[in-house]
Amino acid sequence: MKVKKTLHELGVEYEIAAERIKEIIAKKRKELRGLRDSICSTEAYEIKRELNLLYAQHRDLSDIANYLKRYYEPHNGKTELFSYK
């Protein structure tokens, strides 16, 4: 059975997903700090690469969450999902 959700509810789900990504980022940063002696190691490089992807995912999820939660609020006429100012 399909459950219908409002845009605000979907936005909240995206917000929760963004928070989960934020928790993973914190764990990866802690893991990276533990590699101080081998900062140029392959392992450190991989963690940094993962962090870059996670930061992008977090930003996208947060932007989408905000867009969905504020969809019906009055705006300036633009219908852009992402605003790069």
Summary of the structure (lengths in Angstrom):
residues: 85
radius of gyration: 17.3
end to end distance: 41.8
largest distance: 53.5
contacts: 188
relative contact order: 0.18
helix: 68%
strand: 0%
